[in-house]
Amino acid sequence: MTIADAGRGPLDLRCYLVTSGTGRRTVEVAAAAAGAGAGVVQVRAKDASAAELLELTCAVAEAVGAANPATRVLVDDRADVAWAARRRGAAVHGVHLGQDDLPVEAARELLGPEAVIGLTTGTLKLVRSAEELRGVIDYVGAGPFRLTPTKDSGRSPLGVAGYPKLVAATGLPIVAIGDVTPADAAALAGTGVAGVALVRALMAAAEPGAVVREVLAGFGAQCPS
């Protein structure tokens, strides 16, 4: 069993943390979210160097693995950093790629068949294009749900009403992202998305575990099978 295979089961996307920052707080929130049941932690630090991102990723992976070995740790954008972390023996499971990052086929070749690979979308055209990559990628992110100060995609907000048509266009699981709060989870679950990604709602929370539990309650108690 490889590091990436450890703890693998169904990919639980219901509560998906996207980190911010590079300090101890980032590691602590990631561990708290994982311990409360977050299925995915994506390490995102846009302004960090590759070396800094690697160190942060390894620290997050160690803390998350101790808190909940079933939680997947992904690296934002940088398949090379995910690969390097795995080479170090870190429990890093894959990468989340944007439209302008390394092509998903190349990332799959680099990281192997067991890695988790996600792709950013947000329009019907992009979701349909992602559907053609089913078998290469494991899920898609789609947003913004609302306009968010953490990332300007240039796309119009989808709102709750924007997701059903995206869900209908693909067999891939969809994660809603873009200023999502735990109070939005139930409404978004009703659209058919597989989960929601939270940045500020978790990173700024006094009790990240309580936020995770509220999100999971919005999706129901059962982990996807």
C-alpha positions, -999 to 999 in steps of 0.1 A, spaced: 0 0 0 14 34 -10 12 66 10 -14 79 -14 -35 47 -10 -35 49 28 -69 55 42 -85 55 8 -122 49 5 -150 69 -13 -139 104 -21 -159 125 4 -163 160 -10 -191 172 12 -169 195 32 -138 206 14 -113 231 31 -92 253 9 -65 268 31 -51 303 32 -19 316 48 13 298 54 17 299 92 9 276 121 -27 287 120 -31 271 86 -18 238 99 -40 239 130 -72 247 111 -65 220 86 -61 194 114 -92 206 132 -113 204 100 -100 170 92 -107 158 128 -143 170 125 -148 151 93 -137 173 64 -131 149 35 -106 171 16 -80 197 26 -65 216 -4 -33 235 4 -35 268 -13 -8 295 -9 -7 315 -41 21 338 -30 44 311 -16 75 299 -34 76 263 -45 99 255 -16 76 273 9 45 255 -5 63 222 -2 71 227 35 36 239 42 21 209 23 42 184 43 33 201 76 -4 201 67 -3 165 56 14 154 88 -12 172 110 -42 161 89 -30 125 88 -27 124 126 -62 140 129 -80 118 103 -61 95 79 -92 93 57 -90 130 48 -74 136 14 -47 163 11 -44 180 -22 -21 208 -35 -35 237 -53 -22 242 -89 13 226 -83 14 190 -94 52 192 -91 49 201 -54 24 173 -48 49 149 -64 78 162 -43 58 159 -11 48 123 -20 85 116 -27 92 127 8 67 102 21 40 128 30 4 116 29 -5 139 -1 -31 124 -23 -32 147 -54 -37 181 -69 -64 206 -78 -57 223 -111 -69 254 -128 -76 259 -164 -41 274 -170 -21 249 -149 -4 217 -160 -28 198 -183 -46 171 -164 -33 143 -185 3 153 -177 -6 156 -140 -21 121 -141 10 107 -157 32 124 -131 12 115 -100 -1 80 -111 -35 63 -113 -42 64 -76 -39 102 -72 -69 124 -68 -71 151 -95 -96 179 -95 -102 207 -121 -116 242 -118 -146 250 -140 -176 273 -135 -194 275 -168 -215 250 -187 -189 250 -215 -161 242 -190 -181 215 -173 -188 199 -206 -151 200 -215 -143 185 -181 -168 157 -188 -146 146 -217 -118 141 -192 -138 117 -170 -114 89 -162 -85 113 -160 -99 136 -134 -119 127 -103 -141 158 -97 -146 194 -107 -148 226 -87 -174 251 -100 -178 287 -90 -181 313 -79 -212 307 -59 -209 343 -48 -183 369 -56 -153 364 -33 -123 386 -24 -100 356 -23 -101 348 -60 -114 368 -90 -123 342 -116 -139 367 -140 -170 346 -141 -205 357 -129 -218 342 -96 -237 310 -101 -260 312 -70 -280 282 -60 -299 283 -93 -268 279 -114 -257 245 -102 -284 221 -114 -276 226 -151 -239 220 -143 -246 188 -124 -268 176 -152 -240 181 -177 -215 157 -162 -211 125 -144 -182 139 -124 -189 151 -88 -191 189 -85 -178 210 -56 -193 244 -52 -169 272 -43 -169 309 -39 -178 326 -5 -198 295 6 -209 295 42 -221 266 63 -256 280 61 -255 274 24 -248 237 26 -283 224 26 -295 245 -3 -265 236 -24 -268 199 -15 -303 201 -29 -288 211 -63 -270 178 -66 -235 190 -60 -212 166 -42 -199 191 -17 -189 227 -9 -154 242 -6 -149 268 21 -120 292 26 -128 321 49 -157 304 66 -133 278 80 -100 296 81 -115 325 101 -136 304 123 -131 303 161 -142 267 160 -134 251 127 -148 218 138 -182 232 144 -183 247 109 -174 213 94 -201 196 114 -227 222 102 -217 216 66 -219 178 70 -253 182 86 -265 201 56 -255 172 33 -269 146 56 -250 122 79 -240 95 54 -207 96 37 -210 90 -1 -205 53 -11 
